[in-house]
Amino acid sequence: MRSHGWSGDPPASDAEAVHRILAAARVCLDRAGVGAGISDVARELGVTRQTVYRYFPSAGQLFAAAATAAAGGFLDRIERHLAEHSGTPAEVAVEGVAYLIETMPAEPYVGLLLSAGRGAFAQGYTAPATLTLGRDFIGRFPVDWARAGFRPDDLDELVEQLLRTAQSFVLDAGAPPRTGVELRRYLTRWLAPSIAAQAVAPCGAVGARRGPPSGRPVSRP
């Protein structure tokens, strides 16, 4: 860790430096959204851009890390909401996506992570940061994905599909917009069947799980 700069108050460790860089990045995101850059973060910290690059090789990695860290509270709220909506994997996924669609406009950091093709976040739905957020998202579902027959590669594709579905509704809500029961009816008709067809154990929802899905997948016949 280099000690110069930092507006005269250098961090005591690399861990503290990373923490302060991420905090500054969130300040810049709050101020400028997808228009924020490494130079903005460096000015906020009182360091050079090279100092920031020592810890984060690109603006995309820095701002994705900052947004992912800030999205934790949103994921906690999703978990609490879905705790009241047990059912099959397809039924839980429908409610999870509907809740994401309805609340994402008020969650700026989540919106930034899903804003594929814009500014420093032009990484796409299969970028590591986006997949990490998505795996954490479905990891909060009260579903045992392994018991339901979903392999790790299945879950990556499921995450991509759920995020693409949610983002499409945020970008174009429709005329008139679907909300509430109508939104859930639409997702049940067009999203749920593909998830139900993938599951080998329709009753795979067996209680809340925290963190990324894990466990040995069930073999398909």
N, C-alpha and C positions, 0 to 999 in steps of 0.2 A: 504494500500500500504506500503510495506517495503522500507526503504530509503537506506539500505546499498548496496554496490556494484555499479553497473552502471558506472564503470570506474571513480568514483568520482563525477559524475554529475547525481544524482537521479532525476527522473521525479517529477513534481509538483503535479500530480494527477494520478489516475488509468487510466483515458482516455489517458493521455500523455504516460503512460507506455505501453498501448496496441498499440498506434500509433508507438512507437519506436520499439516494438517487431515485429510488422508487417513489418516495414521498414527493420529491420535487417533480417527477414525471406526472404524478396525479394532479398536482397543482397546475401544471402546464396543460394537461388534458381538460381540466375544469375551465381553464381560461380560453383555450383555442381549439379544443376538440381534435379532429383528425388533422388540423393544420399545425399541430405542435411538432417540434423537431428537436434534435439533439442540441442545437445551439440554444434553444429556449431553456432546456434543462440545465445546461452548463451555466448560463447566466443566473438562473435561479439559485444555483449552488455556489457561485463564485469560483468556478473552476474552468479549465479549458475543455474543449470538446474531446481532446485526446484522453483526458482523465475519465470521462464518461465511457469512452470506447474501451478502456481497459477492462471494464466490468461488463459492458454490453456491446457486442460487436456490431450491432445495427440498431437503427431507430425502431424497426419493427419488433425486434426481440425485447427492447426496453419497454416500449409502450404496451406491448402485449402482456409482458410480465406485470406491469403496473396495473393494467386493467383486470387481469386475472386475479391478482391479490385483492383488489377492491371488490370483486364480484362475489366474495365469500358470503357476505350477508344475504345477498339475493338467493344463493343456493340454499342457505339455511331456511329462508322463508318458503322456498319451494318444497323442501323436505317436510316442514310442518304442515303445509297445505295438503300434500299428497298423503300424509299419515291418515287423513280422514277419507281417502278414496282408494280403498283396497279393491282388488279385482284381478282379472287376467292381465298379463303383460300388455295386451293391446288396449284394454280399457284404461289402465294406468297411464300408458303413453299418450293416449288421447287427452286425458285430463292434464298431463304435464305439459304438452305442447300448447293446449288451449290457455293454460295459465301463463306460459311463457309469452304467447302472443299478446295476451291482455295486459301484461305488466311490463314487457320489455321497453315500451316507449318511455316509461318513467325510470328506467335503469340505464343511465348513460354509459357506464362502463361495459355492460353486457352488449349494448347496442354497438359500441365501438368495436368490440371483438368480432361481432358478426357483420361488420360493414365491409365485406370483402371488396377489394378493388379501390379502396379509398385511402390516400395518404400512406402513412407508415403502416397501416393495417391491411395493405393489399397483399394478403397472404393466402386467402382462400379458406374453404371449409375443411380442407384436409391438412392445414398447417398444424404443427405440433401444439401451439398455444390454444388453437380453436378446438382441436381434438381433446386436449386435456380438460378444457372447460366442459365440453360435451360429455366426456366420460364421467366427469364429476356430476354433471346434471342428471344423467340416467342412473348414476350410482346412488343418487338420493331417492330414487323410486322405491317403493316397497315391493320390489321384485327380486327374486333370486334368478338372475339371468342365466347362470350356468345350469341350474336345475331345469330351467325352461328350454335348454338346448341351444343357447346362443354362444357361439365360439367368439374368441377375441376379435377375429376379423369381421364376424357378423356384427359385433357391437360397434366397430369403427364405422361400418357402412350405415348402421342404424342411426348413430349419432349424426353422420353427415345428412341423412335424409330428414331427420327431425329438425335439424338446424336450418336446412334449406326450406323446409315447409314453413317454419316459424318466420324466417326472414322474408319470404315471399308475401306473407300476410301483412307484415309491418310495412313493406315497401308499397304494397297495393292492397288496401283493406277490402276493396270491392265496393260496388255501388248497388244497394246500400251495404255498408260493412256488416260482416257476420260477427255476432257477439253472443255470449251466453249460450243458451240451449242450441241456437241455430249453428253456431260455430262448432260445438261439440257434435252435433248431428252430422255435419259435413265431414269432420275428421273421422268420425266413426264409420262413415260410408266409404271414404276413399283412402284413409291411412290405416285404419285398424285391420282390414283384411290381410294386408301384406305382412303385418307383424304376427297376426294369428296364424297365418300359413307357415311362418318360419318356426314358430314355437312347437316343440315336440311334447311339451307339458303345458297344456292350456291353463292349468291352475298354478302357474309358476310364481304368482305373487304370494310370498310366504312371510312377509314382515319387512320392516324397514331395514335398509342396509346403508351404512355410511361409507363414503369414499368410492374409489373406482371399483367396478365389479371384478370379482375374482372367483377362483374355484375351478374344479375340473369340469369341463363341459360334458353334457350327456351325449352319448353316441347316437347318431341317427340310424334308423333302420336302412 
